[in-house]
Amino acid sequence: MDKRISTLAAATAQIANGATVMIGGFGGSGAPIELIHALIDRFVTTGSPGNLTVINNNAGNGHVGIAAMIEQGMVARMICSFPRSADPVVFTERYLAGQIDLELVPQGTLAERIRAGGAGIPAFYTPTGFGTDLARGKPVAEFDGRSYVQERWLKADVALIKAEAGDHLGNLTYRMAARNFAPLMAMAAMRTIVQVSHVVAPGDIDPEAVITPGIFVDGIIHVPDPAQEEDLNRAGARYPEVAA
């Protein structure tokens, strides 16, 4: 099955109001900036999709990417590990104003909750967070004399991720640290859309090098020269651009 999508607008067209969206990236590493901005374009034009729950490692930086989604009022809830990173002004202002909810999750727990969602494991136990506010209201059990907190899986309606190369069937490879959460998110979402720097023919990726098999991918869009979040922020970029 050829999973190529011709435009960024088409790639994001099926994301609905109120959806839960996993977005890959560790800071700017692996962040699918073009897919995020295409989603913002759709919201600015049509007012949809809004009221989103976004699952990511952080809550965005500057005024691009996830931060721009928050600034446009698209995001009702963030599930992340680092709401305060290099330049978190947008999230901070919205949160202090009571305009966005936050579920804070330790980073290892976040990764495991996403992995559990993809593996069909509804809950697991971890010692991380025991005795802190993060464990408040959660079931606790003792194993071998140590207390563990029950954590629930995380699943999503859609995952937006970035890969280095993908073939027509959706098999993916990643560039170094840009891999981060993407393979887990691809497994945990009902629909996975990927922007790839290089599109190759089936068979051109060594099967031993495939990180995410095409069975977990629903669509790929070719973005040959993807933007880097840190570069955009150093340049003082805002998305959408503010008219002079």
ZAMI-14809 format. One record per residue: chain; x, z, y of N, C-alpha, C in turn; residue number from 1. Coordinates in nm, 3 decimals, padded with zeros to 5 digits. Example, Ala and Ser with C-alpha at 12.3 -4.5 7.8 and 13.67 -1.06 7.14 Angstrom:
residues 2
   chain       nc1       nc3       nc2      cac1      cac3      cac2       cc1       cc3       cc2   resi
       A    01.319    00.780   -00.569    01.230    00.780   -00.450    01.320    00.780   -00.330      1
       A    01.285    00.708   -00.225    01.367    00.714   -00.106    01.290    00.787    00.003      2
//
This chain:
residues 244
   chain       nc1       nc3       nc2      cac1      cac3      cac2       cc1       cc3       cc2   resi
       A    00.084    00.000   -00.119    00.000    00.000    00.000    00.088    00.000    00.125      1
       A    00.067   -00.097    00.211    00.143   -00.106    00.335    00.085   -00.006    00.435      2
       A    00.166    00.091    00.477    00.118    00.199    00.562    00.162    00.183    00.708      3
       A    00.211    00.067    00.744    00.254    00.044    00.881    00.133    00.039    00.976      4
       A    00.150    00.099    01.093    00.049    00.098    01.199    00.111    00.028    01.319      5
       A    00.033   -00.056    01.385    00.092   -00.144    01.486    00.113   -00.078    01.622      6
       A    00.030    00.021    01.658    00.041    00.081    01.790    00.034    00.233    01.782      7
       A    00.093    00.299    01.881    00.085    00.444    01.888   -00.059    00.490    01.910      8
       A   -00.135    00.414    01.986   -00.275    00.450    02.009   -00.354    00.451    01.879      9
       A   -00.330    00.350    01.795   -00.398    00.345    01.665   -00.353    00.459    01.575     10
       A   -00.227    00.497    01.587   -00.172    00.602    01.501   -00.239    00.737    01.527     11
       A   -00.282    00.761    01.650   -00.342    00.890    01.686   -00.493    00.884    01.701     12
       A   -00.553    00.771    01.671   -00.695    00.749    01.702   -00.789    00.837    01.621     13
       A   -00.749    00.884    01.503   -00.841    00.958    01.417   -00.834    01.108    01.435     14
       A   -00.751    01.157    01.527   -00.741    01.301    01.549   -00.862    01.345    01.631     15
       A   -00.937    01.441    01.578   -01.066    01.478    01.636   -01.056    01.605    01.720     16
       A   -01.155    01.626    01.805   -01.168    01.752    01.877   -01.168    01.868    01.778     17
       A   -01.098    01.975    01.813   -01.097    02.094    01.730   -01.006    02.086    01.610     18
       A   -00.929    01.979    01.597   -00.842    01.962    01.481   -00.726    02.060    01.483     19
       A   -00.675    02.089    01.364   -00.549    02.162    01.349   -00.440    02.059    01.327     20
       A   -00.338    02.062    01.412   -00.234    01.960    01.410   -00.098    02.026    01.393     21
       A   -00.029    01.992    01.286    00.110    02.032    01.269    00.199    01.928    01.336     22
       A    00.297    01.976    01.413    00.387    01.885    01.483    00.530    01.925    01.448     23
       A    00.604    01.831    01.391    00.739    01.859    01.349    00.832    01.883    01.466     24
       A    00.947    01.943    01.435    01.047    01.965    01.538    01.097    02.108    01.541     25
       A    01.223    02.121    01.572    01.287    02.251    01.594    01.345    02.242    01.735     26
       A    01.266    02.289    01.836    01.296    02.247    01.971    01.274    02.098    01.978     27
       A    01.371    02.025    02.036    01.358    01.880    02.045    01.404    01.806    01.922     28
       A    01.472    01.876    01.829    01.524    01.808    01.710    01.409    01.774    01.616     29
       A    01.384    01.646    01.599    01.276    01.603    01.511    01.139    01.602    01.575     30
       A    01.132    01.624    01.707    01.002    01.624    01.774    00.953    01.481    01.794     31
       A    00.831    01.449    01.750    00.777    01.312    01.762    00.719    01.289    01.901     32
       A    00.805    01.277    02.000    00.763    01.273    02.141    00.664    01.158    02.166     33
       A    00.692    01.041    02.112    00.605    00.927    02.140    00.465    00.946    02.083     34
       A    00.454    01.004    01.964    00.322    01.032    01.908    00.248    01.136    01.992     35
       A    00.319    01.239    02.035    00.257    01.342    02.118    00.206    01.281    02.248     36
       A    00.288    01.199    02.311    00.248    01.141    02.439    00.134    01.041    02.422     37
       A    00.129    00.972    02.309    00.016    00.884    02.282   -00.113    00.964    02.270     38
       A   -00.104    01.082    02.211   -00.221    01.169    02.200   -00.265    01.217    02.339     39
       A   -00.169    01.247    02.424   -00.201    01.286    02.562   -00.267    01.170    02.635     40
       A   -00.215    01.049    02.618   -00.276    00.931    02.682   -00.423    00.919    02.645     41
       A   -00.453    00.941    02.518   -00.592    00.930    02.472   -00.678    01.038    02.538     42
       A   -00.623    01.160    02.548   -00.699    01.269    02.610   -00.725    01.241    02.757     43
       A   -00.623    01.193    02.828   -00.639    01.163    02.971   -00.745    01.055    02.992     44
       A   -00.748    00.959    02.901   -00.841    00.846    02.914   -00.983    00.881    02.872     45
       A   -00.996    00.957    02.763   -01.127    00.979    02.703   -01.173    01.124    02.701     46
       A   -01.082    01.219    02.729   -01.117    01.360    02.718   -01.113    01.413    02.577     47
       A   -01.058    01.335    02.485   -01.050    01.373    02.344   -00.913    01.330    02.290     48
       A   -00.854    01.407    02.198   -00.905    01.530    02.138   -00.861    01.653    02.216     49
       A   -00.950    01.751    02.224   -00.919    01.877    02.287   -00.947    01.991    02.192     50
       A   -00.934    02.115    02.243   -00.959    02.236    02.163   -00.876    02.236    02.034     51
       A   -00.752    02.191    02.045   -00.666    02.177    01.927   -00.597    02.308    01.892     52
       A   -00.572    02.328    01.763   -00.478    02.429    01.715   -00.350    02.356    01.679     53
       A   -00.239    02.395    01.740   -00.112    02.329    01.715   -00.017    02.424    01.643     54
       A    00.041    02.375    01.536    00.138    02.452    01.458    00.275    02.387    01.477     55
       A    00.369    02.464    01.531    00.502    02.413    01.559    00.598    02.531    01.562     56
       A    00.727    02.502    01.562    00.824    02.609    01.570    00.818    02.682    01.703     57
       A    00.789    02.610    01.812    00.783    02.674    01.942    00.663    02.623    02.021     58
       A    00.653    02.669    02.146    00.535    02.635    02.228    00.570    02.536    02.338     59
       A    00.675    02.459    02.319    00.707    02.353    02.412    00.803    02.396    02.521     60
       A    00.869    02.296    02.581    00.964    02.318    02.690    00.937    02.220    02.802     61
       A    00.959    02.264    02.924    00.944    02.175    03.039    00.802    02.127    03.055     62
       A    00.789    01.996    03.079    00.657    01.936    03.104    00.639    01.808    03.021     63
       A    00.700    01.805    02.904    00.687    01.691    02.813    00.652    01.744    02.674     64
       A    00.614    01.653    02.583    00.587    01.693    02.447    00.473    01.793    02.437     65
       A    00.492    01.896    02.354    00.388    01.997    02.334    00.354    02.068    02.464     66
       A    00.455    02.095    02.547    00.427    02.160    02.675    00.331    02.076    02.759     67
       A    00.347    01.945    02.755    00.256    01.857    02.829    00.116    01.861    02.771     68
       A    00.103    01.872    02.639   -00.028    01.888    02.578   -00.096    02.014    02.629     69
       A   -00.021    02.123    02.634   -00.075    02.249    02.682   -00.113    02.238    02.829     70
       A   -00.027    02.172    02.907   -00.052    02.158    03.050   -00.179    02.078    03.079     71
       A   -00.210    01.983    02.991   -00.331    01.903    03.007   -00.457    01.975    02.959     72
       A   -00.440    02.093    02.901   -00.556    02.169    02.854   -00.607    02.126    02.719     73
       A   -00.523    02.059    02.640   -00.566    02.009    02.510   -00.562    02.115    02.400     74
       A   -00.480    02.219    02.419   -00.448    02.313    02.311   -00.519    02.446    02.335     75
       A   -00.600    02.488    02.239   -00.669    02.616    02.247   -00.589    02.727    02.181     76
       A   -00.504    02.691    02.085   -00.434    02.795    02.008   -00.300    02.741    01.960     77
       A   -00.196    02.824    01.974   -00.065    02.791    01.920   -00.033    02.885    01.806     78
       A    00.018    02.829    01.696    00.074    02.908    01.586    00.222    02.870    01.582     79
       A    00.309    02.965    01.618    00.450    02.931    01.630    00.537    03.055    01.615     80
       A    00.669    03.033    01.613    00.765    03.142    01.603    00.829    03.177    01.736     81
       A    00.844    03.078    01.823    00.916    03.099    01.949    00.832    03.050    02.067     82
       A    00.738    03.132    02.117    00.660    03.089    02.233    00.743    03.087    02.361     83
       A    00.854    03.162    02.363    00.942    03.163    02.480    01.076    03.103    02.438     84
       A    01.103    02.982    02.485    01.228    02.915    02.454    01.298    02.878    02.584     85
       A    01.359    02.761    02.593    01.443    02.729    02.709    01.366    02.727    02.841     86
       A    01.251    02.661    02.842    01.172    02.650    02.965    01.024    02.655    02.928     87
       A    00.973    02.775    02.900    00.837    02.788    02.847    00.732    02.811    02.953     88
       A    00.756    02.767    03.077    00.671    02.805    03.188    00.525    02.765    03.165     89
       A    00.500    02.648    03.107    00.361    02.602    03.091    00.285    02.694    02.997     90
       A    00.341    02.720    02.878    00.273    02.808    02.784    00.256    02.947    02.845     91
       A    00.361    03.000    02.907    00.356    03.135    02.962    00.244    03.149    03.063     92
       A    00.233    03.053    03.154    00.127    03.060    03.255   -00.011    03.056    03.192     93
       A   -00.030    02.967    03.094   -00.161    02.955    03.030   -00.195    03.081    02.950     94
       A   -00.094    03.135    02.883   -00.118    03.253    02.800   -00.153    03.374    02.885     95
       A   -00.078    03.396    02.992   -00.105    03.510    03.080   -00.240    03.497    03.149     96
       A   -00.285    03.373    03.167   -00.416    03.349    03.228   -00.529    03.355    03.127     97
       A   -00.497    03.379    03.001   -00.600    03.386    02.897   -00.659    03.252    02.859     98
       A   -00.583    03.144    02.883   -00.634    03.009    02.858   -00.587    02.951    02.725     99
       A   -00.504    03.023    02.652   -00.457    02.976    02.522   -00.429    03.096    02.434    100
       A   -00.462    03.086    02.306   -00.437    03.193    02.210   -00.304    03.170    02.140    101
       A   -00.246    03.278    02.092   -00.118    03.271    02.022   -00.123    03.349    01.893    102
       A   -00.080    03.286    01.785   -00.052    03.356    01.661    00.098    03.348    01.639    103
       A    00.165    03.461    01.652    00.311    03.467    01.639    00.347    03.489    01.493    104
       A    00.435    03.402    01.439    00.471    03.406    01.298    00.624    03.400    01.286    105
       A    00.685    03.495    01.215    00.830    03.485    01.193    00.867    03.349    01.134    106
       A    00.984    03.299    01.171    01.016    03.160    01.138    01.018    03.132    00.987    107
       A    01.079    03.218    00.910    01.080    03.197    00.765    00.941    03.205    00.706    108
       A    00.860    03.296    00.758    00.722    03.308    00.712    00.642    03.183    00.750    109
       A    00.668    03.130    00.870    00.600    03.007    00.912    00.630    02.894    00.814    110
       A    00.757    02.876    00.782    00.795    02.769    00.689    00.730    02.790    00.552    111
       A    00.729    02.914    00.506    00.672    02.940    00.373    00.521    02.926    00.372    112
       A    00.455    02.962    00.482    00.310    02.943    00.489    00.274    02.795    00.484    113
       A    00.353    02.713    00.552    00.330    02.569    00.547    00.358    02.515    00.407    114
       A    00.470    02.560    00.348    00.503    02.515    00.212    00.394    02.554    00.114    115
       A    00.341    02.678    00.129    00.234    02.723    00.041    00.110    02.636    00.057    116
       A    00.080    02.596    00.180   -00.034    02.508    00.202   -00.019    02.377    00.127    117
       A    00.102    02.321    00.129    00.126    02.196    00.058    00.128    02.211   -00.092    118
       A    00.165    02.330   -00.139    00.176    02.354   -00.283    00.047    02.408   -00.345    119
       A   -00.054    02.432   -00.261   -00.181    02.483   -00.313   -00.177    02.631   -00.347    120
       A   -00.092    02.708   -00.278   -00.081    02.852   -00.299   -00.150    02.922   -00.183    121
       A   -00.266    02.983   -00.205   -00.345    03.035   -00.094   -00.285    03.156   -00.025    122
       A   -00.200    03.232   -00.092   -00.139    03.350   -00.031   -00.013    03.388   -00.106    123
       A    00.074    03.462   -00.037    00.197    03.512   -00.099    00.235    03.642   -00.029    124
       A    00.333    03.713   -00.083    00.377    03.839   -00.026    00.521    03.828    00.023    125
       A    00.547    03.888    00.140    00.681    03.889    00.198    00.707    04.025    00.263    126
       A    00.832    04.073    00.259    00.862    04.199    00.329    00.870    04.181    00.481    127
       A    00.885    04.056    00.527    00.901    04.030    00.669    00.777    04.073    00.747    128
       A    00.798    04.152    00.850    00.688    04.197    00.935    00.625    04.327    00.895    129
       A    00.659    04.380    00.777    00.597    04.505    00.734    00.630    04.617    00.834    130
       A    00.527    04.695    00.869    00.545    04.805    00.961    00.544    04.766    01.107    131
       A    00.518    04.639    01.137    00.514    04.593    01.276    00.372    04.548    01.310    132
       A    00.352    04.515    01.438    00.222    04.466    01.481    00.184    04.336    01.412    133
       A    00.282    04.259    01.367    00.254    04.132    01.302    00.181    04.151    01.169    134
       A    00.193    04.270    01.111    00.129    04.297    00.982   -00.006    04.367    00.997    135
       A   -00.046    04.394    01.119   -00.169    04.469    01.141   -00.290    04.395    01.083    136
       A   -00.367    04.464    01.000   -00.487    04.408    00.942   -00.465    04.322    00.819    137
       A   -00.339    04.305    00.778   -00.311    04.221    00.660   -00.295    04.309    00.537    138
       A   -00.335    04.260    00.419   -00.315    04.338    00.296   -00.168    04.365    00.271    139
       A   -00.140    04.484    00.220   -00.003    04.525    00.186   -00.001    04.570    00.041    140
       A    00.102    04.534   -00.031    00.118    04.576   -00.170    00.263    04.617   -00.193    141
       A    00.283    04.700   -00.295    00.417    04.747   -00.328    00.465    04.680   -00.456    142
       A    00.587    04.627   -00.450    00.649    04.566   -00.566    00.789    04.625   -00.582    143
       A    00.815    04.684   -00.698    00.947    04.741   -00.726    00.991    04.838   -00.617    144
       A    00.896    04.916   -00.568    00.929    05.020   -00.472    00.942    04.974   -00.329    145
       A    00.910    04.848   -00.299    00.921    04.796   -00.163    00.786    04.741   -00.120    146
       A    00.752    04.761    00.007    00.623    04.716    00.059    00.632    04.572    00.109    147
       A    00.527    04.496    00.077    00.521    04.354    00.114    00.388    04.324    00.180    148
       A    00.391    04.232    00.275    00.273    04.191    00.349    00.219    04.060    00.292    149
       A    00.087    04.053    00.276    00.027    03.928    00.229    00.011    03.830    00.346    150
       A    00.059    03.710    00.326    00.045    03.602    00.425   -00.034    03.487    00.362    151
       A   -00.119    03.425    00.442   -00.202    03.315    00.395   -00.134    03.181    00.421    152
       A   -00.171    03.083    00.340   -00.119    02.948    00.359   -00.159    02.892    00.494    153
       A   -00.087    02.790    00.538   -00.125    02.711    00.655   -00.144    02.567    00.612    154
       A   -00.258    02.511    00.649   -00.286    02.370    00.625   -00.333    02.308    00.756    155
       A   -00.336    02.176    00.760   -00.373    02.109    00.884   -00.455    01.985    00.855    156
       A   -00.531    01.944    00.955   -00.602    01.817    00.945   -00.505    01.700    00.954    157
       A   -00.406    01.715    01.043   -00.311    01.606    01.069   -00.172    01.665    01.091    158
       A   -00.071    01.595    01.042    00.068    01.626    01.076    00.127    01.506    01.150    159
       A    00.193    01.533    01.262    00.266    01.433    01.336    00.414    01.466    01.324    160
       A    00.491    01.376    01.262    00.631    01.405    01.238    00.717    01.283    01.274    161
       A    00.848    01.305    01.274    00.944    01.202    01.309    01.046    01.189    01.197    162
       A    01.076    01.066    01.158    01.175    01.041    01.053    01.274    00.937    01.101    163
       A    01.387    00.929    01.033    01.489    00.831    01.068    01.453    00.693    01.015    164
       A    01.414    00.688    00.888    01.380    00.559    00.826    01.261    00.577    00.734    165
       A    01.179    00.473    00.728    01.066    00.473    00.637    01.039    00.333    00.589    166
       A    00.999    00.321    00.463    00.964    00.188    00.415    00.813    00.166    00.428    167
       A    00.767    00.047    00.391    00.627    00.012    00.410    00.533    00.104    00.332    168
       A    00.586    00.168    00.229    00.504    00.255    00.145    00.502    00.399    00.195    169
       A    00.580    00.428    00.299    00.581    00.562    00.356    00.689    00.654    00.306    170
       A    00.780    00.606    00.220    00.892    00.689    00.177    00.986    00.712    00.295    171
       A    01.032    00.837    00.314    01.103    00.873    00.435    01.239    00.936    00.410    172
       A    01.330    00.911    00.506    01.454    00.987    00.518    01.460    01.043    00.660    173
       A    01.541    01.146    00.679    01.551    01.211    00.808    01.696    01.213    00.855    174
       A    01.714    01.235    00.985    01.847    01.244    01.042    01.886    01.390    01.061    175
       A    01.974    01.437    00.974    02.035    01.569    00.989    01.930    01.677    01.015    176
       A    01.951    01.759    01.122    01.862    01.873    01.148    01.722    01.831    01.188    177
       A    01.701    01.704    01.220    01.566    01.656    01.256    01.470    01.666    01.137    178
       A    01.523    01.691    01.020    01.438    01.707    00.901    01.350    01.832    00.914    179
       A    01.406    01.944    00.952    01.346    02.077    00.965    01.209    02.093    00.897    180
       A    01.100    02.106    00.972    00.968    02.136    00.913    00.895    02.013    00.859    181
       A    00.945    01.893    00.890    00.868    01.772    00.863    00.827    01.755    00.717    182
       A    00.918    01.769    00.619    00.874    01.749    00.480    00.765    01.846    00.437    183
       A    00.773    01.971    00.484    00.670    02.069    00.449    00.537    02.034    00.512    184
       A    00.540    01.993    00.638    00.417    01.959    00.708    00.350    01.837    00.647    185
       A    00.430    01.740    00.604    00.374    01.620    00.541    00.293    01.655    00.417    186
       A    00.335    01.760    00.346    00.264    01.802    00.225    00.141    01.887    00.256    187
       A    00.141    01.955    00.372    00.036    02.052    00.400   -00.080    01.995    00.481    188
       A   -00.070    01.870    00.523   -00.175    01.810    00.607   -00.261    01.714    00.527    189
       A   -00.386    01.703    00.567   -00.475    01.607    00.503   -00.432    01.464    00.536    190
       A   -00.376    01.445    00.655   -00.332    01.313    00.699   -00.200    01.327    00.772    191
       A   -00.100    01.248    00.734    00.033    01.256    00.794    00.070    01.123    00.858    192
       A    00.102    01.130    00.988    00.142    01.013    01.063    00.287    01.033    01.106    193
       A    00.369    00.929    01.088    00.513    00.941    01.110    00.561    00.833    01.205    194
       A    00.641    00.874    01.306    00.714    00.774    01.384    00.853    00.763    01.324    195
       A    00.898    00.641    01.301    01.027    00.619    01.236    01.113    00.530    01.324    196
       A    01.243    00.560    01.326    01.336    00.480    01.406    01.365    00.346    01.341    197
       A    01.360    00.342    01.207    01.391    00.219    01.134    01.286    00.199    01.026    198
       A    01.226    00.080    01.023    01.133    00.043    00.917    01.205   -00.054    00.824    199
       A    01.204   -00.022    00.696    01.274   -00.104    00.598    01.177   -00.147    00.488    200
       A    01.219   -00.243    00.410    01.135   -00.293    00.301    01.138   -00.197    00.183    201
       A    01.031   -00.195    00.104    01.032   -00.113   -00.018    01.153   -00.147   -00.104    202
       A    01.220   -00.045   -00.151    01.339   -00.063   -00.232    01.468   -00.052   -00.154    203
       A    01.461   -00.061   -00.021    01.582   -00.051    00.060    01.632    00.093    00.075    204
       A    01.547    00.189    00.049    01.591    00.329    00.049    01.620    00.368   -00.096    205
       A    01.741    00.414   -00.121    01.776    00.462   -00.255    01.677    00.572   -00.294    206
       A    01.611    00.560   -00.409    01.515    00.664   -00.450    01.574    00.805   -00.448    207
       A    01.705    00.816   -00.474    01.769    00.947   -00.472    01.780    01.003   -00.330    208
       A    01.765    00.917   -00.229    01.779    00.959   -00.090    01.645    00.989   -00.024    209
       A    01.534    00.958   -00.093    01.401    00.983   -00.036    01.377    01.133   -00.026    210
       A    01.343    01.180    00.093    01.312    01.322    00.113    01.162    01.346    00.104    211
       A    01.084    01.264    00.174    00.938    01.273    00.167    00.885    01.149    00.097    212
       A    00.828    01.163   -00.023    00.770    01.047   -00.092    00.647    00.994   -00.019    213
       A    00.624    00.865   -00.031    00.515    00.800    00.038    00.377    00.854    00.004    214
       A    00.362    00.924   -00.107    00.232    00.979   -00.145    00.183    01.080   -00.041    215
       A    00.275    01.139    00.036    00.237    01.237    00.137    00.221    01.176    00.276    216
       A    00.235    01.046    00.287    00.233    00.979    00.417    00.116    00.882    00.424    217
       A    00.043    00.885    00.535   -00.073    00.798    00.551   -00.047    00.682    00.646    218
       A    00.048    00.698    00.737    00.077    00.590    00.830    00.213    00.607    00.893    219
       A    00.282    00.494    00.919    00.409    00.497    00.991    00.402    00.401    01.109    220
       A    00.464    00.442    01.219    00.470    00.360    01.338    00.616    00.347    01.379    221
       A    00.659    00.225    01.406    00.799    00.199    01.439    00.825    00.235    01.585    222
       A    00.914    00.330    01.606    00.959    00.368    01.741    01.111    00.357    01.739    223
       A    01.165    00.242    01.776    01.307    00.214    01.753    01.404    00.296    01.839    224
       A    01.362    00.342    01.955    01.452    00.416    02.044    01.379    00.540    02.094    225
       A    01.360    00.640    02.007    01.276    00.754    02.044    01.338    00.840    02.153    226
       A    01.253    00.896    02.237    01.299    00.987    02.341    01.339    01.120    02.280    227
       A    01.431    01.188    02.349    01.474    01.321    02.308    01.425    01.422    02.411    228
       A    01.357    01.525    02.365    01.296    01.622    02.456    01.396    01.680    02.555    229
       A    01.514    01.718    02.507    01.613    01.779    02.596    01.658    01.682    02.704    230
       A    01.675    01.555    02.669    01.714    01.455    02.770    01.605    01.441    02.877    231
       A    01.480    01.438    02.834    01.370    01.427    02.928    01.366    01.547    03.022    232
       A    01.387    01.665    02.967    01.382    01.785    03.051    01.500    01.792    03.148    233
       A    01.617    01.749    03.104    01.731    01.748    03.195    01.708    01.652    03.311    234
       A    01.631    01.547    03.284    01.599    01.449    03.389    01.480    01.492    03.476    235
       A    01.422    01.608    03.445    01.307    01.656    03.522    01.180    01.578    03.496    236
       A    01.166    01.520    03.378    01.050    01.437    03.346    00.923    01.521    03.333    237
       A    00.812    01.458    03.365    00.680    01.516    03.342    00.595    01.410    03.272    238
       A    00.506    01.456    03.182    00.416    01.360    03.118    00.273    01.414    03.123    239
       A    00.179    01.333    03.167    00.197    01.201    03.229    00.269    01.214    03.363    240
       A    00.328    01.105    03.407    00.399    01.107    03.534    00.300    01.136    03.647    241
       A    00.344    01.216    03.742    00.261    01.249    03.856    00.281    01.142    03.964    242
       A    00.173    01.081    04.008    00.183    00.976    04.109    00.240    01.032    04.239    243
       A    00.327    00.953    04.301    00.388    00.996    04.427    00.286    00.990    04.540    244
//
